Amino acid sequence: MNKTSKIYLAGHRGLVGSAILKTLTCKGYSNIITRTHGELDLTDQEAVRAFFEAEKPEYVFLAAAKVGGIVANNTYRADFIYENLQIQNNVIHQSYVHGVKKLLFLGSTCIYPKNAPQPMKEDSLLTSELEYTNEPYAIAKIAGIKMCESYNLQYGTNFISVMPTNLYGPNDNFDLETSHVLPALMRKMHEAKEQNAPSVEIWGSGTPRREFLYSEDMADACVFVMEKVDFKDLYGSTCKEVRNTHINIGTGEDVSIKALAELIKKSVGFKGELVFNTQKPDGTLIKRTDPSKLHALGWKHNVELEEGVRRVYGWYVGQRQ
């Protein structure tokens, strides 16, 4: 990519897309195309075809997706698989049809099996069953990886898939029904502090361990991959079968939900008790990525969790004022 390349960023208002937009802008990219959902419904095949025909982007960041936490994933199972498959199919296919030079498809580390060896390497994909609560979303994202690989192998495209770990940052979703664990805990504790509440309830035992990556680090990694990495760099020339060419984006470091809650409690200044409701599901007990492939390509994260939580809480308080 050069600074005047025509870049389409799908999903620019979300946590992932807004961070990528900020990174691209800060790096001097000046020809970025965006559309809101109201302007372009990516599940509408004809609308997506017409958009690509009219705009003819050279590069595509596919950050648009239907996303949510454990409750949303388990409740709206049909919505998660249908909408994500539609978005991916439409954008990836039209990128091929209209000669896009490179596409970056963003997935999630929930693609890995429930009992994948830890830390999770790219070659763990499709080795055993998925975590039930987010299976529809994971299957959609796996389909996106395989679609990119298949188009590359059949048509010679340059479509790359990256799988970020759990993300947090500015423009996160703080809705208590659909958000992920970190913003949900932050909102609960902030509101409890405002109301002088004696305690905050947290789902599960607090023992599961999770990895968290600051969204602006993730965006930096995505732009790095688009600038520096091609599909041919992701498999050996002697491979008879090309598989698992996707790239993990993560820190390789994890923390228990209890430790995360204590860190957020400290940042928020909540003085009450944390009550763990063990009647609620824990989900996968351990989920940590192996980012060694990305490290070998030349990228590593910068923002550690304590600093990231401090930044996000400052952003969140500013948005509420």
N, C-alpha and C positions, 0 to 999 in steps of 0.2 A: 504494500500500500504506500502511496505517497500522499502528501498533505492535501492534495486537491482531488484524490480519488473519490468517486461517488459511493458513499457507504450507506446502506440501509440498516438501521438499528430497530429491530422489531422488539417491542416491549420496553420502550424507553422510560416509562413512568414507574416501573416496579423497582424493587430493591436492586436487582441485578442490572437491569437496563439503565437505570439512572446513574449507577456507578460507572458503567461503561461509557455513557454519554459524557460524564464529567471528565473521565480519563482521556477520551479522544479529544475533547475540546482543549484540555490543558496541554496536550501534546501538539496542538496546532492543526488538527484535521478540521477542514473548513467546509466540507461538502457532505454533511450528514443529513440523511432523510429520515424523518420520523412520522408516524401516524398514530393517533389515539385509536382506541377501540371503536369509538363512534365514527371516526373517519374511515377506518378499514377493519372489517371483521375478518380476522385471519382464518376463521373456520369456514368462510364462504369461498369456495373454490373459484368461482367466476370473478369475484371481486379481487382476489389475489392475483389471478392471471392478468386482469386488466391493469392492476397496479404495476406489475413487473413490465408489462408491455409499454406502459406510458413512461415509467421512470428509468428503466434499464440500469439498475445499480450494478456496480462492479464488484462490491464486497458486501457480505451480509453477516450481521450478528443476529442469530436467532435466540433472543432472550425472552421472547413472549411465551408464556405458559400459564396454565391454571395450577396454582400452588397453594399449599396450606399445611397445617400441622397434623398431628395424629388424629384429632377429632374430625377435621374436615376430610382427610383422606379416607377415613373409615366410613364416614357418613355419606359422602357424595361420590361413591365409587364409580358409578356410570358416567357422571360428569367429568371426572378426572381422566378416565381412559378415552372417552369420546373426544373431548375438546382438545386434549393434547395431541392425539393422533391426527386430528383434522388440521390443526395448526402446522404440525411438522410436515405432514404429507404435502400440503399446499405450498409452503414456503420452500422446502427442499426441492420439490419437483420443478417449480417455476424458476428456481435458481439455475437448475440444469437447463431447462428449455431456453432461458434467456442469456445463457453464457456467463453467469457470474464467475469471476476469477477464483474467489475463495469464499467459503462459508464456514462460520463457526457455530456449531450447535451446542447449546448448553443443557446439560442434564442434571443429574444429582447422584450422590453416592448411594442413594437408596436402591440403585440398580443391582447392588451386590446381594448375594444370598444372606439369609438371616444368620446363618452360622458360618459365614466366610471366615477363614483364618485371619487373624489380626496381626499387624495392620493389613488392610485390604489392598491387594495388588490388582492391577487391571485384568490379569488373567484369571481372577476369581469369577468373572462374569459367567453366568449360566452353568455353574458347577453344582448347584443345589437349589432348594426352594427359597422363595423370597419371604420377607416379613409380611404376614397376612394383612396388617392394617393399611399398608401403602402399596399393595401388590398391583392394583390397576395403574397407578401413576408410574410405578417402576417399569411395568411392561411397556407402557407407552414410550418411556425414555429409552429402553432397550431397543425398541423398534426404530427409534430415531438414529441410534448409533449404527444399527445394521443397515438402515436406509443410506446413510452417508457412506459407509464402507462399500455397499453394493453399487451405488452410483459411481463411486471412484473407480471400482474395479471394472465395471461394464462400460462406463462412458468417459473415463479419464478425468473426472472432475477433481477438485481439490477441496473436499468438504471434511472438516475436522471436528471431532466431538470432544468436549471437555466436561468433566464431572466434578463440580465443586462440592466440597463438604458442606456442612451446615453453615449458612451465611447469616450475618447480622450487620446492621449499619444504618445510615440515614435512609429515610423513605421505606423503612421496614413496615410490615403489617402488624399493628398493635391490637387488632380486633381479638377479643378473648376467645371467640369461637373458632376462628380460622388461623390464628397466628402460630408461629413456632415457639419453642419453649423460652428462648431468651427474651424476646420482646414481650411475651405474655407475662413472664415473671417480673419484668421491669415495670409494666403497667400496673400489675397487681400491687406491687410494693409501693409504688408512687402514690396510688390512690389510697392504700392503707395508711401511709404516712400522713396524707392530707386529712384523713378521717380519724386519725388517732386510734386506729384499729389495733386490738391486742395481738392479732396473729394473721398470718396469710397461709391459706391451704395450697399445697403443691401436690400435683398428681404423682402417684407412684411412691416408691421407697426412697428415692434419691440416690440409689446405688448405680444405676446405669451411667456409663461414661460416654461423653460425646465430644466431638472435635468441632471447633468454631473458627471461622475465617472471616475477617473483616471484609466487607463488601468492596471497599476500594482496593484492597490487595487482590481480591478476585478479579476485578476489572483490569488491573495492571497486568495480571497473568494472561487474561484473555487477549489484550492488545499485543502483548509480547508474542503470543502464539501466532496471531494473525500476521505480525510483522516478520517473524523469524522462522516459523515452522511450516513445513509442507507435509502432505500425506505420505509422500515417499520417504520422509525421515522417520516414520513411525513403525516400519517393519523391515526386516532383513531382506536383502535381495535374493536369498536362497529359499525363502519361505514358500512352501507348496500351498499352504493355506494361510490366507491373511485374516487374522482375527485380533480382537482386542487392541485396536489401534487408537482407542480413546485415551485421554490423558486425565489422571486425577489432579485436581487442584485443592491443596490443603496445606495444613501446617505439619501434619504428622504427630501432633500433640493432642492429648485429650484431657478431660476433666470430668469428675462426677457431677451429676445434676445437683447434689447437695452442695458441693464446693462452688458450683456456678451460682446457686441461689445465695450463698453466703457472700460471694463477691458482689453480686447485684445489690444485696441488702446493704453492704458497706457503701457502695457508690451512691445509692439512693438516699441513705441516711435513715432507713427504717429501723425502729428500735424494738419492734415486737418480735413474736415467736414465729418460727417457720414450722408448720405442721404438715407432715408427709402423710397423705392418704393412701395407704397400701391397698385399699380396695380398688383403686384405679390402676389401669395397665401401665407397665413400665416400658413396653416396646422392647426393641433389641437391647441386650445388656451392654454390649461393647460395640462401638462403631468408630473405627479410626482408619484413615486412609494411609496408604504408602505413596507419598508424592515423589519418590526417587526418580521416576521417569522425567517429571517436570524439572527436578533439580539438575538432572543430567543434561537437560536441554538449556539450562542456564538461568532458571528463575527460582527465587525463594521469597517467602512472605516477609513483611516488615513489621506489621502491627501485632503486638502481643495482646492477649485477651483482656488483661486488666486495663490497659490503655484504650482498647477498643470499646469496652463497656463504658468507660468514662466519657469517651467522645459521643457515643450513642445516647447516653442519658442526657448529656448537655443538649443534643439536637432535639430529643423528645420533649424536654421541658420547654425549649424555645418554641416548639410547634404548638404547645398547649396554651401559650400566653396570648 
